[in-house]
Amino acid sequence: MNDLKQARNQVLQQIQQACEAANRDVNEVHLLAVSKTHPSDLIEEMYATGQRMFGENYLQEALDKIENLKSLDIEWHFIGHVQRNKTKHLAEKFAWVHGVDRLIIAERLSSQREASQVPLNICLQVNIDAQDTKDGCQPNEVAELVRTISQLPLLKLRGLMVIPAPNNPQAFIDAKQLFETVKIEHQHPEDWDTLSMGMSGDMLDAIAAGSTMVRVGTALFGARDYSQK
């Protein structure tokens, strides 16, 4: 517990220092704890430090944790690739989905979200630096996707998510520029407030460029145990 609290405090301090260096308000940047491959009891311990936002990549693992930890007031984010046959669980169980990169995925999430639930927050995943191995729509597709998806019921389109190649700070700058450019296509521009980018190794560059949500795993929990996947 003390180790997790210390780790979280160190990350929050790094976020604060990055915001000060960029003349930004620290309250503009949210910490998403990436808990994939880590067990429920470790998430519970991190929750006890004050962390409320947790991100998962693997659906079945996430669903098990959501059930195990349903007594806690956790805001669950899905940050993995979204497959068409998995949208029903995502629509029902999560508060945020970051990996939307096609209209059909957004349409399925919207139709499968219960009307009694608050709208599902989503981000468009953009392959900002044209990596062959990365998911995401192309930058030139984003404006049309924003225009169309922002009209769907039961979704709240919040912004963009990017995972650039390592040591590529220019990609964060490009993502911020794209984020500002396509806002005019949004039907509800007041909802367009999230730029999900930056991880343990590059969050300082991401914050400097304008990130509003950093996805941090290793710096909080240590190395991942993939045998638990």
Helices and strands as residue ranges (DSSP letters): H 2-21, G 26-28, E 30-34, H 40-48, E 53-56, H 59-68, E 75-78, G 84-86, H 87-93, E 96-100, H 103-112, E 120-125, G 139-141, H 142-149, E 155-161, H 169-182, G 183-185, G 189-191, E 194-196, H 203-209, E 213-216, H 218-221, G 226-228
